[in-house]
Amino acid sequence: MLLVRHGLVQRCLVAAASALLACLAMNALPADDLCVGAACMVVGLVVAPLMVFGAALLAYALMALGRVRPAWPVALAGPVTVLAVVATVDPGTFPGFVAVAAACYAYAALVTADELPNAWRVALGSPVVVLFAWGVVLPILR
């Protein structure tokens, strides 16, 4: 049982560090210079989703290098968890967003861990589904 806990802690820490580095890399891109006049619509519709996809891909590569196995469920669940939390609660500044992203990736790494029983995975993943439905889906349907 001690090895399972150590593996879960390492998995969550590597996922959080990967999200932190991916956020810092995403912040280094000069996307603010692209938003001038009508180009803001292009940024919102094309560039922003591409940046999020690139950050998730970078986090996936960093998790794979950090030996998070399997890393792809975390790479898929991490951005969805970040979107659910950010759409529900405003993190404020960029350091707040980075902290939320790191915590969400660590949470996604915990929920997608193979060591946990399925009942725990469902119980831990349910709040994210509710937050996503409340913060993302419900405003779209209104």
C-alpha positions as CSV (number, residue, x, y, z in Angstrom):
1,M,0.0,0.0,0.0
2,L,2.9,2.3,0.7
3,L,4.2,1.9,-2.9
4,V,0.7,2.7,-4.3
5,R,0.6,6.0,-2.3
6,H,4.1,6.9,-3.3
7,G,3.2,6.3,-7.0
8,L,0.0,8.4,-6.7
9,V,1.9,11.2,-5.0
10,Q,4.6,11.1,-7.7
11,R,1.9,11.0,-10.4
12,C,0.1,14.0,-9.0
13,L,3.3,16.0,-8.5
14,V,4.6,15.4,-12.0
15,A,1.2,16.3,-13.5
16,A,1.0,19.5,-11.5
17,A,4.6,20.5,-12.5
18,S,3.8,19.7,-16.2
19,A,0.7,22.0,-16.0
20,L,2.8,24.7,-14.4
21,L,5.5,24.5,-17.1
22,A,2.8,24.4,-19.9
23,C,1.1,27.5,-18.5
24,L,4.4,29.3,-18.4
25,A,5.2,28.3,-22.0
26,M,1.7,29.4,-23.0
27,N,2.2,32.8,-21.3
28,A,5.5,33.3,-23.2
29,L,3.6,33.3,-26.6
30,P,2.8,36.8,-27.8
31,A,-0.9,36.3,-28.3
32,D,-1.7,39.8,-27.1
33,D,-0.1,41.3,-30.2
34,L,-2.5,39.4,-32.4
35,C,-5.6,41.0,-31.0
36,V,-6.0,44.2,-32.9
37,G,-9.4,45.2,-34.4
38,A,-11.1,42.4,-36.3
39,A,-8.2,40.1,-35.6
40,C,-9.6,39.6,-32.1
41,M,-12.3,37.3,-33.5
42,V,-9.6,35.2,-35.1
43,V,-7.7,35.0,-31.8
44,G,-10.8,33.9,-30.0
45,L,-11.9,31.3,-32.5
46,V,-8.7,29.9,-33.8
47,V,-5.6,30.9,-31.9
48,A,-6.9,30.5,-28.3
49,P,-8.0,26.9,-28.8
50,L,-4.8,26.1,-30.6
51,M,-2.8,27.5,-27.7
52,V,-4.8,25.4,-25.2
53,F,-4.2,22.3,-27.4
54,G,-0.5,23.1,-27.6
55,A,-0.3,23.6,-23.8
56,A,-2.1,20.3,-23.2
57,L,0.3,18.6,-25.7
58,L,3.3,20.0,-24.0
59,A,1.9,18.9,-20.6
60,Y,1.4,15.4,-22.1
61,A,5.0,15.3,-23.3
62,L,6.3,16.4,-19.9
63,M,4.2,13.9,-18.1
64,A,5.4,11.1,-20.4
65,L,9.0,12.2,-19.6
66,G,8.2,12.2,-15.9
67,R,7.0,8.6,-16.2
68,V,3.3,9.2,-15.6
69,R,1.8,6.0,-17.1
70,P,-0.6,6.3,-18.8
71,A,-0.3,10.0,-19.4
72,W,-2.9,10.4,-22.1
73,P,-6.0,10.2,-19.7
74,V,-4.4,13.1,-17.7
75,A,-3.8,15.1,-20.8
76,L,-7.4,14.7,-21.8
77,A,-9.0,15.2,-18.4
78,G,-6.7,18.0,-17.3
79,P,-7.9,20.8,-19.7
80,V,-11.5,19.8,-19.2
81,T,-11.0,20.1,-15.4
82,V,-9.3,23.4,-15.8
83,L,-12.1,24.7,-18.0
84,A,-14.8,23.5,-15.5
85,V,-13.1,25.3,-12.6
86,V,-12.2,28.5,-14.5
87,A,-15.7,28.8,-16.0
88,T,-17.2,28.4,-12.5
89,V,-14.7,30.3,-10.3
90,D,-12.6,33.3,-11.6
91,P,-8.9,32.6,-10.6
92,G,-8.1,36.3,-11.0
93,T,-4.5,36.9,-12.0
94,F,-2.1,34.7,-14.0
95,P,-0.5,33.2,-10.8
96,G,-4.0,32.2,-9.7
97,F,-4.7,30.6,-13.0
98,V,-1.4,28.7,-12.9
99,A,-2.2,27.4,-9.4
100,V,-5.7,26.3,-10.5
101,A,-4.2,24.6,-13.6
102,A,-1.6,22.8,-11.5
103,A,-4.2,21.7,-9.0
104,C,-6.6,20.5,-11.7
105,Y,-3.9,18.5,-13.4
106,A,-3.0,16.9,-10.1
107,Y,-6.6,16.1,-9.5
108,A,-7.0,14.7,-13.0
109,A,-3.9,12.5,-12.4
110,L,-5.5,11.2,-9.2
111,V,-8.8,10.5,-10.8
112,T,-7.3,8.7,-13.8
113,A,-4.9,6.6,-11.7
114,D,-5.2,2.9,-12.3
115,E,-4.4,2.2,-8.6
116,L,-7.7,3.6,-7.5
117,P,-10.9,1.4,-7.5
118,N,-13.5,2.4,-10.0
119,A,-15.9,3.5,-7.3
120,W,-13.4,6.0,-6.0
121,R,-12.7,7.2,-9.6
122,V,-16.4,7.8,-10.2
123,A,-16.8,9.5,-6.9
124,L,-13.8,11.8,-7.4
125,G,-14.7,12.6,-11.1
126,S,-18.4,13.4,-10.4
127,P,-17.8,16.9,-9.0
128,V,-15.9,17.8,-12.2
129,V,-18.8,16.6,-14.3
130,V,-21.2,18.8,-12.3
131,L,-18.9,21.8,-12.5
132,F,-18.5,21.4,-16.2
133,A,-22.2,21.1,-16.7
134,W,-22.9,24.1,-14.5
135,G,-20.1,26.4,-15.7
136,V,-19.8,25.4,-19.4
137,V,-22.8,23.6,-20.7
138,L,-25.6,25.5,-18.9
139,P,-24.5,29.0,-20.1
140,I,-24.4,27.6,-23.7
141,L,-27.9,26.3,-23.4
142,R,-29.3,29.5,-22.1
